[in-house]
Amino acid sequence: MARKNVLSSLMEPSGDKLTAVNPPQAETAGQGRQPLTYKGIGALGAVTRSIDALAAKADAAREIEAKLTAGEVVVELQPEEIEDSFVSDRLVHSDEQFRELVEAIRVRGQDSPILVRPHPAREGLYQIAFGHRRAKAARLLGRPVRAVVKKLSDRDHVIAQGQENSARADLAFIERATFAGELEARGFDRETIMAALSADKTTVSKMLSVVNRIPKAVMAGIGPALAVGRDRWHELSTRFDDDAAEARALDFLARERIQARTPEDRFELLASHLARDAASKAEKAAVGQEWARDDVRASIRSSGRGYTIALKAAEAAAFGAYITQNLDRLYEAFRAERQDETGD
């Protein structure tokens, strides 16, 4: 079965530039095969489809790396000669996944090279475009790093970094959004950001909306939360229109019992916490008044665009019906009085 290309464009070397190319229609090795179908439904079918999706993403990342390093010479660099990219694309690294990578490199060696460019400001050093974890694992093992050295402009560097990382299955929405925010902050235009993330204009705009609203310290406190998608992050971001939300969020995330939870749990708990705070604040903001005459009492509450009168009396229903029947007359009197006051 031919693998689907999950990116809208891939990149290939063209001199010192990286240019977009059209994805292949099908791989030769896959031609002539009958497409596989999955008759299972329910949980088993969902698991099968999920595994296929993860495999497709891993294949796409390998394809991008192959195109970016095709025809280039692989060299060995010492870990101290290499620096991380000037733009971060991850919030945290999974300890378990990193340990597995270290063990794999220890046993088999580094299967695929990383991509670096000559450091733009420091002679004799190199800057990673992609392969940060492989470089870190090699450094931990005390081994040289297998790398392809390629001259890249800042724009080509971030596009290579973003395209390769966006294809990987373990990059969360908020990490991709953070990467978009970092690029915007460094002055890259929308076209570059869209190319780096293989995303359309609308998607990039929503990513930037989220990261520009949620403070960086809050995102770091939550973590990548792989299972949380764009809509839930966008909903959370609206809570930070309240200037006091950042302090409340950081205080909540600093609690020991919250820190002990997974990033997904921290996200859900914080979202619920801020939602309760917002509801409580709205309730406290409501203005309350009391009115009484003879045996009739009224509780009056005003909140935003709402206004409520609750009557308490033996004749509350009759009095309420009288008010209702006279709403037109009362409103006309209100409008006439307002006109007298404003002169309009």
PyMOL commands that set and color helices and strands:
alter all, ss='L'
color gray80, all
select helices_A, chain A and resi 28-30+42-69+79-81+95-108+132-141+154-166+173-185+190-197+201-213+216-222+230-241+245-253+256-259+263-285+316-325+327-342
alter helices_A, ss='H'
color red, helices_A
select strands_A, chain A and resi 10-14+17-21+74-77+82-83+114-118+126-130+145-149+287-293+296-303+306-312
alter strands_A, ss='S'
color yellow, strands_A
deselect
rebuild
show_as cartoon
